[in-house]
Amino acid sequence: MSDTAISHYLESTRDRPTREDLKFAVSRIDGARAAIDCGCGAGADISYLLDSGFRVYAFDVDDQALSVCQGRFKGSKNVVLSKASFETFDYPAASLVVADASLFFCPPDHFNTVWDNIFECLLPGGIFCGSLLGREDTMAQAGDNPSVFWSHVSAFDQSEVEGLLKPYEVLRFKVHRSGGKTAGGVPHDWHIFQIVARKPAS
Ligand SMILES: C[S@@+](CC[C@H](N)C(=O)[O-])C[C@H]1O[C@@H](n2cnc3c(N)ncnc32)[C@H](O)[C@@H]1O
């Protein structure tokens, strides 16, 4: 993805509405309010979590994303920003892990370790709220595709996602499929699993 495209993406998502799944996940958190935002982009979810009383540990691999977040959360003691990738981030204990449209870009060789790290960092009763890429999404198709944002993706079919969710109690699960054009006018088929799942309390 070019610097200009990233900059446009960050600008257009900076103040996007909060997804219902995240509002729902937050409503189900009891006790400690510590969240991790994996691949935080321009920080729309950080802002919502901060307003909801969370201390937020957020990371992104992209310099521009980090710079936008450093600007908007400057001086906030409850936002801890790191430049890191899914596989290098040191996951602190958290009651909520958010990964919206970001684990799509986890290198496949690292995905299982990253997925285990997310489960391990969650406190008992903690919640994962995020999305995984379906194999039928345009981004998951082999070949040189102009809608590919990053060079590698981790994509799954439904039975694989169900396997990944076995250790969790699934609170919400939706398969999103649609076709259309991206904001840049490129034809795209979307295939996304939207997940809210709780780590058992014991
Ligand atoms: C589609 S954006 C989603 C941003 C944000 N979660 C949101 O919903 O607005 C994907 C984000 O994942 C980040 N990303 C891509 N590969 C990553 C990696 N290996 N480790 C951490 N973040 C990554 C990108 O820089 C980008 O900010």
Ligand as a Chemical Component Dictionary entry (heavy atoms), coordinates in Angstrom:
data_LIG
# 
_chem_comp.id                   LIG 
_chem_comp.type                 NON-POLYMER 
_chem_comp.pdbx_formal_charge   0 
_chem_comp.three_letter_code    LIG 
# 
loop_
_chem_comp_atom.comp_id 
_chem_comp_atom.atom_id 
_chem_comp_atom.alt_atom_id 
_chem_comp_atom.type_symbol 
_chem_comp_atom.charge 
_chem_comp_atom.model_Cartn_x 
_chem_comp_atom.model_Cartn_y 
_chem_comp_atom.model_Cartn_z 
_chem_comp_atom.pdbx_ordinal 
LIG C1  C1  C 0  -7.548  -2.136 7.712  1  
LIG S1  S1  S 1  -6.549  -1.346 8.917  2  
LIG C2  C2  C 0  -7.588  -1.402 10.381 3  
LIG C3  C3  C 0  -7.218  -0.333 11.380 4  
LIG C4  C4  C 0  -8.083  -0.278 12.648 5  
LIG N1  N1  N 0  -8.082  -1.536 13.378 6  
LIG C5  C5  C 0  -9.498  0.142  12.330 7  
LIG O1  O1  O 0  -10.408 -0.712 12.374 8  
LIG O2  O2  O -1 -9.706  1.317  12.018 9  
LIG C6  C6  C 0  -5.337  -2.567 9.266  10 
LIG C7  C7  C 0  -4.244  -2.095 10.208 11 
LIG O3  O3  O 0  -3.396  -3.205 10.493 12 
LIG C8  C8  C 0  -2.052  -2.750 10.509 13 
LIG N2  N2  N 0  -1.160  -3.883 10.253 14 
LIG C9  C9  C 0  -0.905  -4.502 9.072  15 
LIG N3  N3  N 0  -0.024  -5.495 9.263  16 
LIG C10 C10 C 0  0.291   -5.498 10.582 17 
LIG C11 C11 C 0  1.154   -6.297 11.386 18 
LIG N4  N4  N 0  1.872   -7.304 10.863 19 
LIG N5  N5  N 0  1.238   -6.027 12.711 20 
LIG C12 C12 C 0  0.504   -5.007 13.256 21 
LIG N6  N6  N 0  -0.339  -4.216 12.538 22 
LIG C13 C13 C 0  -0.432  -4.470 11.218 23 
LIG C14 C14 C 0  -2.003  -1.698 9.435  24 
LIG O4  O4  O 0  -0.892  -0.835 9.538  25 
LIG C15 C15 C 0  -3.349  -1.009 9.608  26 
LIG O5  O5  O 0  -3.268  0.091  10.475 27 
# 
loop_
_chem_comp_bond.comp_id 
_chem_comp_bond.atom_id_1 
_chem_comp_bond.atom_id_2 
_chem_comp_bond.value_order 
_chem_comp_bond.pdbx_ordinal 
LIG C1  S1  SING 1  
LIG S1  C2  SING 2  
LIG S1  C6  SING 3  
LIG C2  C3  SING 4  
LIG C3  C4  SING 5  
LIG C4  N1  SING 6  
LIG C4  C5  SING 7  
LIG C5  O1  DOUB 8  
LIG C5  O2  SING 9  
LIG C6  C7  SING 10 
LIG C7  O3  SING 11 
LIG C7  C15 SING 12 
LIG O3  C8  SING 13 
LIG C8  N2  SING 14 
LIG C8  C14 SING 15 
LIG N2  C9  SING 16 
LIG N2  C13 SING 17 
LIG C9  N3  DOUB 18 
LIG N3  C10 SING 19 
LIG C10 C11 SING 20 
LIG C10 C13 DOUB 21 
LIG C11 N4  SING 22 
LIG C11 N5  DOUB 23 
LIG N5  C12 SING 24 
LIG C12 N6  DOUB 25 
LIG N6  C13 SING 26 
LIG C14 O4  SING 27 
LIG C14 C15 SING 28 
LIG C15 O5  SING 29 
# 
